[in-house]
């Protein structure tokens, strides 16, 4: 088993290189990159907020053409004066020293830009992850115990309705129905906290944070709602048909004890082992949800960085999210071997 996990860890390296290389190449050839956007700002005379580039001053911002020498300096400033594979090799070399580069937009180290957003994404992802298991596992067990009944059919309708609804679309619907300005006006329109959060009392801060948490968490929850519920139901139903369950009934044990103690214990094996994958997916897949709710997390940062062609931040986020997903897959394999001694990796 040790050799298996060593091989899995070694496979992370080529997988990671493949992910980053493909994304890096795509970014280099996408139209409207940082050089093109800079030149557009120069021609439009809107240099405010942009970095000064050698050979180009705001006094030339009104010109219609760019001197060749200035164009070369702009490309050198953004690193586009070298072959693409050379740029990738330099980026990997810097990454090995934990240097993610400097943001084009924020003029700060990428790691500092991401560091300020990471706790917000982790906050929502962890709550969504915990709530998913709290809701879906009991619901799946109830559906298995009452399979074929009206409860099973009605709950299946809502489960698959949720499965067909993207989390960001569900979030937008919640904002329309329950957000500020709607006829109910129960929750704020978005954000992580209110502007006057620091001036509130302790109870006020708790209530304010809850109001900003409920709708985004529901949007996170609906994404994996159907998958985990059906996985739980099928796993429990499979165990309910086993001989040891029939033996438990023959001993006179109650249905509740048979289902919730004997059957559920063995049914949790595939459920527990999916924790690593679910958590990784929640952390890496929050872009549109954070955009809908205007949450200043990594998802929102990724969206803005792609729109603004802030390539160092895009690649930095890709590194972190790729590591999270790859680590989640390995954790899933480890949990599977831990909770089920019958599993032997070779």
N, C-alpha and C positions, 0 to 999 in steps of 0.2 A: 504494500500500500504506500510505503514511503517513496518508492521509486515512481509510482504513479503521480503523486503530488509534485515530486521534483520535475517530472516531465511536463505537468500542467503549468508549473511556474515558468519553466523554460519556454513553453509555447506562448506565454504572455508577451515575450519580447518580439517575435516576428509579427504577432497580431497587432501589437501596439505600433510597431514600425509601419505596418500596412495601413492602419487607420490614419495615422498622422501624415504619412507620405501622400496618400490619395487626397486628403483634405487640403494639404499644403499646395499640391499641384493645382487643384481646382481653384483655390483662392488666387493663385498667381495669374490665372488666365481669365478670371471673371472680369467682364467690362466694368468700368467705373471704379477702379481701384483707388488707393490713396493718392497716387500721382495725378490721375485724371481729375479727382475731386479737388485737389489743391489748385490745379491749373484753372478749373472752372471758377473757383472762388477768386483767383487772381483776376481773371477776365471780368468778373462781375463786380470787382472792387469791394469784396467783403472779406478782408483779411482779419477782421476782429476775431479774437479767440483762437486763431491758428498760430502755430509756431513760426518764427522767423526762419527762413531758409537762406543759407549762404548764397549770395549772388542775386537775391530777389528781395526787394524792399517794398514797403507799402507805397512808395512813390511811383512805382511802376505798375501799380494795380490796375490802372485804367487802360493799359495798352492792349492792342488787339492781337499781337503776336508775342511769342516767347523766344528770346535768344537761345541759340543752341547750347551755349555754354551754361546758361542758367538752367536749362532743361536737364543737362547732364548732372548738375549739382543737386537738383531736386531728386532725380533718380538715385543718386548716391546717398542722399540724406535718408531716403526710405529703404535703401538696400536693394533697389531694383537695377543696379548697374552691373550685377554679377549673374552668371548662369543660374538657372533655377535649382539645379542639384547642388551647386556650391552654397546657395542660400539655405537649402534644407540641411546640408551638412553643418553649417555654422549654427543653425537653430538647434539641432540635436546636441552639438557640442556645448552650447550655452545651457540647454536644458539639463545636461548631465551635471552642471554646476549649480542647478536650481535657479538659473537666470532665465526668466520667462520673457525678458525684453521690456520695452517701455511702450506704454499706450500712446497711440497717435492722438487720441481725442483728449484724454485726461492728463497727458504729460507726466504720468507717474508710473512707477514700476508695476507691471501687470499683476504681480503677486499681491501688491498692496490694494489694487483695485478689486481683485477677486476676494481678498480676505475680508473686506468690509461687507460683501454681499453674501458670503458663504453661510454665516449663522442664520440669516433669514430663511434661506432655502432649506437648511437642515431642520429648522423649527417646524415649518409646515410639512416637510416630508416625514418627519418622525411622528407627528401627530396623525397625519393621514395614514401612515403605516400601522400604527397601533389601533386606530379606529377601524381600519379595514378588517383586522383579525377579530376585534371585539364584536363587530356586526356580522361578518360573513361566516365565521365558523359556527356560531350557534344557529344561524339561519340555515346553513347547509345541513346541520344535524337534524333540525326540525323537519326540513324537507325530506330527508331520507327516512325518518321515522314515520312520516305521514305521506309517503309516496303514493301518488294516485288519488289523493283526496283533493277537495276544493282548495284547501290551503296551498297545496303543492302547485296547482295550476295557476292560481291567482298570483302567488309569489313569483312563479316562473315568468309570468307576463311582465312584471315590473323588473325582474332581473335582466331579461333580454332587452327590455326597453332601455335600461341603463347601459347595457353592453353596446347598443347601437348609437348611443349619444356620446359624442366626444366631451371630455372634461371641460374644455374651454367653452364649448357651446352651452353646456349646462350651467357653467358659471355666468355667462352672459345672460341667460334666461333668469337666473336667480337675481342678478342685479336689476333686471327690468322689473321683476315682480316684487322684490323685497328691498332693493337698494334705495339710497337717498333720492328723493324726487319722485319715487313711485307712489302709487295710491296707498301702499302700506308703510313705506319709509321706516323700516325696522333697522336695517344695517347700513353702514357707510358705503359709499360708492367704490371704495378701494383703499389701497395703501396698507402699510404695516401697522402704523399707529397714527393717532390724531396729532395735529400740529401742537396742541397744548398739552401733550401727554405728560411732560415733565412737571407741569404745574398742578396736576391732578393729585387727589389723595390716593392712598394705597388701594382702597376699594375701587375708586374711580379708574385707576390704571388697569386693575384686573378686568373690570367690565369693558373698558375700552379695547383692551387686547382681545378679549373674547369676541366682541363685535366684529373685529377685523379678522378673526380667525375662522369663524364658523363657515361662512360661504366658501372661501378657498379650500378648506378641508373637505367639504362636501364635494367639491369639484375633483379633488384628488381621489376621494373615495370611489366615485362612480367609475373611474377608469379601470380599477381592478375588482370592482364589486361582483360582476358576473363570473369572472374567471375563478376567483377563490371560492365563491359560494357553490358553484357547480362542481369544482374539484372536491370540496368537502362532502357534498352530497354523494357523489359517485364513490368516493373512498369509503364512506360509512356504509353505503348500500352493499358494496362488495364484501365488507367484513360481516355484515348482517347475514349473508348467505353461507358463512363458513360453519363447519361442524362444531367448533367450540361455542358458537352462539346458541346453536340448537341444544347443546349440552347444558348451557347456562339456563335456558328456559326449562329444560327437563328437571333441573334441580329446584325449580320453583322460585327463581329470582324474578323480581319485578321487571317490567319492561323498561322502566326508567333506569334501573341499575344496569341492565344488560346493554342498553344503547349508550348511556352517558359514561359508563365506566369501562366495560369490556370492549365494546365495538369502537368507541371513540379513541381509546388509548392506542390501538393499532392503526386507526385511520389518520392519526396526527402525523404519521411518518412522512407522507408526501407533502403535507401542509407545512410542517416545520421546515423541511428542506427547501421550500420555496422562499423562505424569508430573505436570504441573501439577494436573490434575483428581484424580488418585489421592492426591497429597500433601494437597491441600485437603480432600478427603473424610475422610482419616485424622485430620487435625487437628480437624475440626469434628464428627466422628461417633463420639466416644469415650465418650459418656455412660454407657451401660449396661455397657460393658466395665470402665470405671473403678469403677462402682458394685459390680460383682461382685467385683472384686479389691481393693476398698477403697483405691484409688490416689488420693492427694490432688492430682489434676490439675484441669483446667478442666471436664472432663466431670462429675466428682464434685461440683464446685462448682456447676455448672449444675443438677444434680439436687437438691441441697440447697436452692438458691435458689428453685427452683420450688415445692418442698414448703413452704418457710418463707415464701413470697410476698415474697421479697427482690427487688422489682422493679428497683431500680437495678442490681443485679448481673446480673440476667437480661438487661436491655437492654444492659449493657456487654459481656457475653459474646456477645450476638447481633451487636453491631457488629463485634467482632473476628472472629468466625467467618464473618460475611457478607463482610467484606473479604477474608478468606483464600480463600473459595470463588470470589468474583468475580475476584480476582487470578489464581487457579489457571486459570480458564477463558481469561483473556487470555494467560497464559503458554503455555497449550496451543496457541493460534492462532499465537503467535510462533514456538514451536518447530517447528510444522508448516511454516511458511514458511522457516525456517532450514535444516532437514534435507532439505527437498524443494524444489529451485529451480524445479520445474515449477508450484508453487502460486503463483498471483497473486491477491491480494485486491484487489477493486475496490469 
